[in-house]
C-alpha cells in the first residue's frame, strides 16, 4: 500500500462538508473499467452509498470508497491537494483531500486520462494509465490484464509517452536511490518483455531506450552486493561497434536489435530464463529471422562492398578475425541455403581469401588468425567441396605446410578442427592420397603429446572408413604403436604420449588385424606392469586386456611374452595366464601346456582369428547364469541379510574406461 496515497474523504450534506473516513485512495483499472477506490484506515462516519460494485472485492478488502469514473461527470481540482465532483446517480458531492500534493497531481492526471473514451484503433487516444512512482504496481497489473491494449499503444504512439514516463521515473529514482521503486520498474519492464511481441521489443531496444532498459534490468533482487553487474558499463565502455561497410538503415537497425536481444537473452535474463521457456524460443526466432535478412542484404545486395572488405582483410587482422568468427557464429546455418552459399564462396574465390589466410598463418601463428583460417576451411569444405578440391589442387604445398605447422604448435585448442579437416579430406577418395602422404610426413617429425593424440585419432578414423587395411594404414599404425617401444626405453615415461598408443592398441585388438600389435606386445606388457601406471592409463590397459581375452590367438601370444618376462604372477596377467595355460582334451580333461606348445600359436595366421573369436563367443553365450534357479535364503539370525548375492556385471553411473568419466546407460535410460 502506497503511503503517499493517504487521503481524507468528505461528503457534502446539510449544506456542510462532513469527513467520512481516512484511507488510501488510488485509480484502479479492473473489469474493463476505471474506479476511484480507497482502502479504509479509519472510519469516522457511515456512508455506504460511496462503495459500489462490491462484487469486485474478491480480496475482501475494507473499502471506504469505490466509485466508477464517469466521463460525463465534471471533476474539479481545488488547490494543490483537493479533488471534488458530484455523483449524478447518487446525488452526492464528494471531495478527496490528499496529504501528499505530488500524489494529488498524479491522481488528477490519471483521472483525466481515464475519462477519455479509449479505442484500440485510435492512435491519438491516451493511455488509460501513465506510469509514475506511485502507481507502478497498478501498471504491472494493467500490462498483465491488457496485453493487446499495451501492445497496440506502444507500437502506435509516435511520442512514446509510456516509455518516456518510465525513463523519467528511472532517472529520478536512481538519483534518489529509491531501490523499491527501481525494483518495481524492473518488474514493469519484465512484463513488457514477456508480451513476446517483436515490435514492443524493438521499441525497448531502440537507440533511444535500450540503455534505460538495461539500466532498469540491473535492479533485480539477485543482482546485489559486490558482484553486482553493470550492463550499461559493458555496453558503453567495453563494447565497440565496428561497421565494415555501408548498409541500409533497416538492416543496421536489425544488426543492433539482434545484438542487444542476444545480450538480453544470454546475459541479462540468464539468471531466471530457462531453455524450455517459450520466450527463449521466441527470442531465437526473431534473431534467426533477422540474421537471414542481414546475410541476404550483405551477400546479394552489397556483394561488391563485401568483396572490397575481404580484399583488405589482412590490413586489420585482429579486428577482422573477430568479425569473421562472429559472422560464422551468426550466419553459419544460413550458408546452407544454395543461393547464399554460392554468393559467399564466390566472394571468397574472387578475393582469394583462403590462400591469403594460409600464407599469413605460415608467417605468424597467432591463435585468432589460425582459428579463423581453420574455421573458414571447414565451412567451405562442408558446403562447397568442388571449390575446396580446386583450392587444394592449386595450393597443395601451402595448405599441407600450414596444417603441419598448426599440428605441431602449442595451440591444442585447434587440434579438433585439424582432425575435422583431415577427416573430411580422407573421406574424399580424390584427395585421400594427399592426406596419407601428409600423415607419413608428420610421423617422421618428433612428436609431442598433443600431435600424437591428434594423429592417432585421424589414423583410427581413416581405418574405420576404409573397408580393408592398406599397406599405408599398416605403416601408419606401426608409427603410432612404436611410441610404446620408445616410451619403454625411457626412465621417466610420458603418460600423455603413451595414451594415444594404448588407444590404437585397443582399437587394433578389436579389429581383424590384431596381428599388427604383436611386435609391440612386449613393450605393452612392460609398461603396464610398471609401478607408475595409474589413473586413466590403468583403465585403458585393463580394457585392452579384456579385449585380448576374446582373441584366442593374441591371448596365447601375450601369455608367452608374459612368461618370458617372468610376469605370470602380476595381478593384471595372472588370470589370463591361468586361463590360457591349459588345453581341453577330447575326453573333457585339461592338461597344462608347455612353453614349446604355446609357441605354436605364434605362427597362427590372421585368417584363423575370426572363427576362433566366434567359437569363444559361442562358448560364452552357452555358459550363462540362470537367475530363475537362484533360491533366496534367509539367515535365521538376521532376516535382512541375504546368503546368496548376485553382483551386477557392470557398475551403473560413472566409471573409468576409454574416456574418463564415461557414463554407462542404466536400465531406466534404455526404457526412456
N, C-alpha and C positions, 0 to 999 in steps of 0.2 A: 504494500500500500504506500502510495507516494504522499509523504508528509506535506509537501508544498500544495497539495490539492485540498487542504483543510479549509472549510468554509462554514459560514452560518447561513441557514435557510430561513427566510422570512415569508410570511403570508399576510396580505393586506385584508383586514376585516374590521368592520365597525369604524371605518374611517381612520384606522391606525395600523401600523406595521407591528406584527407580533412575531417574535423569534420562536420558531418551531423546534429546531434541532441544530446540533453541530455534527458535521460529518465530512467525509472525503468525497468530493464531487468531481466527476470526470465525464467526458464524452465517450460513449461506448457504442461500437458498431456490432450489432448482432441480429440474427434472424432477418437479414436483409433490410434492416432499418437502423436509425441512429437515435440514441437515447441520452438524456441528461440523467445520470444515475449517481446517487450518493450512498455511501456506506455509513451507517449510524455509528457515531461515537457517544453522543449524549442527546437524549430526547427531553425537551422542555415542555412540549405541548402536543396533544394528539391531533393529527391531521391526515387521515387515511386516504383522502382524495388524491394526494400528490404521488402516491405509489400505485402505478398502473402496470398492467401486463405482468402480474405476479407469477404467471406460469413459466416465465423465463428464468425465474430464480431457482435454477437447478442446484446451485451450490448452497442453498438455504442461508444466504447472507441476510443481514439485518439492514434492509434498505430504508433510508429516510426519504428518498425521492427517486422516482423513476418515471420520467415523462418523455414521450416520443417527440423528437424535433419535427416541427410542422413548418413547411416553407411558407405557409400563409400567415404565420404569426410574425409580428414585428418584435424582434429582440433589441433591447437598448443597452448601451454601455454607459454607465454613470461613474465618472471619476476614474480612478486607476484600478479599482478592485470590485466594483459592483455591476452586476448584470441583472436586468429585470425584464419581465414580459407579462402578458396576460394570456392565460389559458382560456381559449374561447369556449370550448365544450364544458370545462369545469367552472367557468365564470369566476376565476381566481386570479389575483395579481400576485406574482411570485418574484422574489428577489434573492440573489445569492451574493453574499459578501465574502470574498476570498481574503485570507490572511496574507498571501504572497501576491504582490502586484504583478510580478513577471508571469506567474502561472495564470493569473486572471486574463492577461493579454493573450496567452497561448490558448486558453479555453475559448476566448472570444473568436480567435482566428479559426479554430476548429469548428466552432458553431456556425460561423458564416459559410465555411466551405461545405458543411453538411446540409445547409439549407438549399443549396443549388440543386436543380434537377440534374441527375447524373446519368450519362448514356455511354455505353461501351464504344459506340461508333462516332462519338463526338470528341475530337482531339482537343477542342478548346475548353471542354469542361475540366474542372479542377479535380484533384484527388479528394476523396472523402475524408482523408486524414493525412496531415503533413507531419513528418517526424519532428519531435522536439525532445529535450532531455526528460521531460515529464511523462511522455506517452509512449516510450519505446516498447514497453510490454504490450500495449494495445496495438502498436504497429506490427509486432510479431504475430499476434493473433489474427490481425486483418490479412496479412500476407498468406497465412495458412488457410484461412477461411475463404479467401477470394483470389485464388491463383490466376484465374483467367483475367480478372479485372486488373491486377497489378501488372501482368504481362502486357496487356493492351495499353495501359497508361505509360509504362516505362518506355515502350518501343515507339510510341507515337508522340510523346511530349517533346517538342522542339527545344524547350527551355530546361529540360532535365530538373524540374522543380524538386522532385522527390530525392534524387541523388545529391543535388546541391545542398538540400537541408541536412542530409546525413553527413556530408563533408564538413558543413559548418559545425554541427554538433561534435564531430570527432576532433576538429581543430580546437574548439573551446574546452572540451573535456580533457584532452591531452595536456593542454596548457595548465589547467586547474587540477590535474591528476585525480579526476573523478573516476576511479577504477571501476566502480559499479556500473556507471554509465557506459564506459568503454567495453565492458563485458557484455552489456545488453546490445550495444552496437554490433558486436561480434555475432551474436545470435540472429540479429536482423539480417546481416549480410549472408549468414549461412542459410537462412530461409529463402533469400533471393537466389542463391546458388542452387538450392535444391528444387527450384522451379523447373530446372533442367530445360531451359529454353535458350537456344543459341543466341538469339537477338538480345536477350537480357544479359547474357554473359559478355557479349560484345560491348554493351554499354558499360558494364562493370570493369572490363579490362581495356577500355579505350584509353587513349593517351591522357585524357583529362582526369579519369577517375581511378586508374589502376593503382597508383601509389596510395590513394586513400583506402582502397580495398585491402591491399597488403598490409597497410598500417593498422587497420582495424583488426585484421586476422592475427596480428601479433598479440592481441589481448585475449587469448583463450585461457582457460583455467589451468592448463597444463604447461603453458609457456611462461614460467615464472622463475625467479631466482637467478643465480649467476649464469646458468645455462640458457637463459632466455635468448631466443634467436631474433635478430633484426632482419626481417625480409627486405625492408626498404634500404637498409645499408648495403645488402648484397646487390640489389637491383640498380642502385645509384652509384655505388663505389667500385664494386668488384666486376660487375657485368659490363662488357663492352660490345656494342653492336657494330659490326663491320659490313658495309654494303659493297658487294663485289661488282655489281652492275646496276644500271637504272632499270626499274620495273614499274609497272602500272601502280597507281595509288591503291587500288583494290587489292592487288597481290601483296603489296607492302603491309597493308593492314592485316591480311591473313597470316603473314610471317610473324608479326608482332603478337597477334592474338594466339597463335599456336604455341609460341614460346611461353607466354605468360600463363596460358591454360595448363601447359605441361608442368610449369613450376608450381602452380597451384595444386595440381593433382599429385605430383611426386614428392613435393617437399612440404608445402603449407598444410595440406589436408591429410598428409600421410598418417598422422597420429590417430585418426579415427576413421579413415576411409579404407575399407577392406576390398579385396579383389572382386568379391561377388556383389558388391554394392552396384545397383543399377546405374548410378550416376558415374561410376568409374567407366563402365562400358560406353555411356553416353559421351563422356569426355573424349574417349578414344575414337569414337565415331566422328566427332567434329574435327579432331586433329587429323585423322586419316583423310577425310573428305577434303580438307584444306590443303594437305600435303600433295594430293594428286593434282589439284588445280595449280599449285605453285610450280610443280615439276613440269606440267604441260606448258605453262607460260614460259618457263626458262628454256626448255629444250625445243619447243615447237615455234614459239613466237619471238624468242630472243636468242636463237641459237648462235648467231654471229657474235653477239656480245659475250656469250658464254665461251665461245672458242677463243676470243681475244683474251679473256681472263685466263684460260688454260695455257695459252702461249706464254704468258708472263708468270706462270705458276711458280717457277724457281726464284723469282725476284724477292718474294717474301715467303720463304719456305715454311717457317714455323706457323705463321698465321694461316697459310693456305692449306697446310696439312690438317690443321684443326677443322677448317671448313669442310674438306673432303670427308673427314671422319664423321662430322655432323651430317653431311649430305647423305652418306650411306646409311647412317642410323635412322634418318627420317624417311628416305625415299627408296630404300633397297627393295621393298616389296612391290613397288610400282614399276621398277625396271624390268619386271617380268612381263609387262604389257608390251606387245611386239613393237608398236609404233614408238613408244618411249625408249625401249631398249635399242632399237635401230638408230634413233636420233642421238642417244648418249654415246654409243660405240662410234658413230660417225664423227662426233666431236672429238673423241679420244684419238681416233685414227688420223684425222686432219691435223691435229696439233702434235701427234707423235708423243703423247704424254707418258705412255708406259715406258718407252725406251729412255726418255729423259730421266724418269724416276730411277730406273735400274742403274743408269750411268752415275747418277748422283749418289746412289746407295754404295757403289764401289768406292767412291771418293770419301764419303762421310757417313759412317754407320750410326747416325743419330736415331734414337729409338722411334721418335714420332714419324720421321721420314720412312724408316723401314716398315713400320706398321702400316702406314698409308700405302706404300708400294705393294705390300703383300695383299692388303685388303682389296685394292683395285684389281690385282691379278686374279684373285679368287672370284670376284664379281664378274669379270669379263670371261673367265674360263667357264663358269657355270651358265652364263647367259648367252654367250656367243662363241661357241667352240671353233667355228671357222676362222674368226678373226684371231683367236688365240694361237691356233696352229700356224697361221701365216706369220704371226709375230715370232713364234719360236723358230720358224724356218729362217727368218731374216736376221734374228738376233740370238742365235743359239749360244754362241760363246759368251756373250754379255750376260744372258739370263743365267746360265749354269754357274758362271763365276760368282755372280751376285748371290745365288742360292747357297753356294758353298761358304762364302764369307759370312752369311747370316747364320748358317747352321753352326759354325764354329765360334760364333760370337758369344758373349756372355748374356745376351738378351734371351733368356729362356722363355719369356712370355710369347715370343714369336714362333716357337717351335711347333705349336699346334697348327698354326697357319701354314708353316712349311710342309708339315705332314699332309694337310689337306690338298695343297697344290701338287705335291709329288704323287699322291694317291690318284688325283684326277688325271695326271699325265699318264700314269701306268694303266689306267682303265682304257685308254685310247691306244689301240694296237699300232696306229700310225706313228705315234711318238713314244711308244713304250721303250724302244731301244735307247733313246736318249736318256731316259730315267735310269735304266740299268747301268749304262756307262757312267753316269754321274755317281751312282751309289758305289760302283767299283772304285772310282777315283777317291771318293770320300774315305773309304776304308783304308786307303794307302796313306792317309794322314794320321797324325797322332790324335787319338780320340779323347775327348773329355766326357764326363758322365752324361751331360745333357744331350750331346751329339750322339752318343752311343744309344741312349734311350730312344731318341727320335729315329735313328737308322733301324733299330730293331723293330719298332712299330711299323715302319714303312715296309721293311722286308717281309714281315709277317702278313701285312695286308696284301702284298703282291702274291705271296704264296697261296693265300686263301682265294684270291681272284683267279689264279691260273689252275687249269684242270690237272696239269702234270708239273712235276718239278723239272725245270730245265737245268742244264749244266750251270747256267749263270746263277740260278737260285740256290743251287747246292753250294757254289763258291761263296755267295753272299752269306749263307747260313754258317758256313765254316768260319768266315771272318768274325761273325758275332760270337760263336761258341769258343773261338780262340781266346776270347777275353778271359775265360776260365783258366786256361793254361797260363796266361800272362799274370793273372792275379795270384795263382797258386805259388808262383816263384817269389812273390813279394812277402816281406816280413809283415808289413802293415798293409792290410788289404782294404781296398776302397769298395764299400758295400754298394755305393751308387753305381759303380762300374759293373759289379757282379750282378745286380738286379736285372738289367736287360738281357744278359746272357742266360740267367736262370729262366726268365720268361720264354725265351726262344727254345731253350732246352725242353721246357714243359710242353710248348706247342708241338715240337717235333715228336715228343713221346706219344702224343695223342694222334699223330698222323700215320700214314702208311710208309713214311720214310724215316722211321725211328733209327735205322741203322746209321744215319748221319751222325748221331750223338756218340757212337761207340768210342771214337778216338779221344773223346773228352770226358768219358766216364770216370777215369782215374782222378782227374783234377776235380771233378764234381764231388766225388766221394771224399777226397782230402779236404776240400773247402767246407763241405757240410759237416764233417766230423771235427773241425777245429773248434776250440772252445770259445771263440769270439763271435760266433754267428748267433744272432738272436733277433727278436722282433719280427719285422716283415720278412727278412731273408729266411728265417726259420719256417715261417708259414709257407713261403714259396717252395722250400726244399721238401717239406712234408707233403705238399700237393704233388710234387714231382714223383716222390717215392710211391705215393698212392696210385698214380697213373702207371708207373713202372710195373707194379704188381699185376696189372691187367694185360701185360705184354710178356708172354712166357719166354720168348727168345731173349729179349732185353733183360728180363729178370735174372735168367741164368748167367748172362754175361756179367751183370752187376755183381752177382754172388761170387763169381770167380775173382773179380777185381777186389772185392771186399776181403776175401780170404787171402789174396796175395798181399794185401796191405795189413793183414792181421787185425782187421777191424770187425770181425764177425760178432764180437760181444758188445759193439757200440749200440746204444739204445735205438738209434734210427734204423739200424740194419739187422738187428737181432732176429726179429720175426721173419724178415724177408729171407735171411739165410736158412732159418729152420724150415720155412715153407718150401724152398726150392733145393734143399739138400737131400730130399727123398724122392723116389720114383715109384709109381704104382705098378705092381706086377699083375699078371693075368689072373692069378688066384686071389687077388684082392689084398695081398700083403704089401708092406713097404720095406724098402731097403735103402740104406744111406748110400748116396752116390759119392764116388771118389773124385779127386780133382781131375784125373785124366778123363773120366766120364763127362764131367761138367764141361770140359774144353770142347766137347763135340758140338756144343751149342754155339760156339764162336763161329762155326762155318755155315750156320743156317742161312739160307737166302731169305730175302725180304718177301718172296712170293709165299713162303710158308707162314708168314706172320699173320696175315689176315684170318685164315682158317683157324689158327691157334687161338687168336683172340676171340673168335666166335665160339670155339669149344669152351674156353674159360667162361664166357658169358652164359652159355647154356648150363654149365655146371652150377654157376652162381644162381641162376634162376630156379634150378631144381631144388636147391637147398634153401628153403625159406622157413621162417618161423611161423607156425600156425597159432595165432593168438587165441583162437577159439578153444584150444585144448589146454590153455593155462588155467589152472584152478586157483582161485584166490583164497588163501588160508589165513585165518586169524590166529594171533598169538593169544594164548589164554591169559597171560599177564597184562597185555596191552593191546586192546582191540583196534587202536588207531594205527598200529604198525603192521605193514604187510611183510609176510615171509618171502614172497616172490615179487620181485620188482623187475619190470622191463624198461630199460632206458631207451630214450629216443636215439635213433641212429645219427641224427643231426641236431645240433642246438638251434633254437629259434632266436632271431634277433640279430645281434651284431657279432661277427666273427672275424678272425684274421684269415684271409685267403689270398686269391690272386691280387685283389686290390684291398688295401687296408680299409676297414670299416665297410665291408660289402654286406648289404642286407639280404638275408635269406627270406623268401616269401613264406609266411605261415599258412596253415590250412585255411584260416579265415580270409587271407588275402586272395587265395585261389577261388574261394566261393564268391568273392565280390567281383 
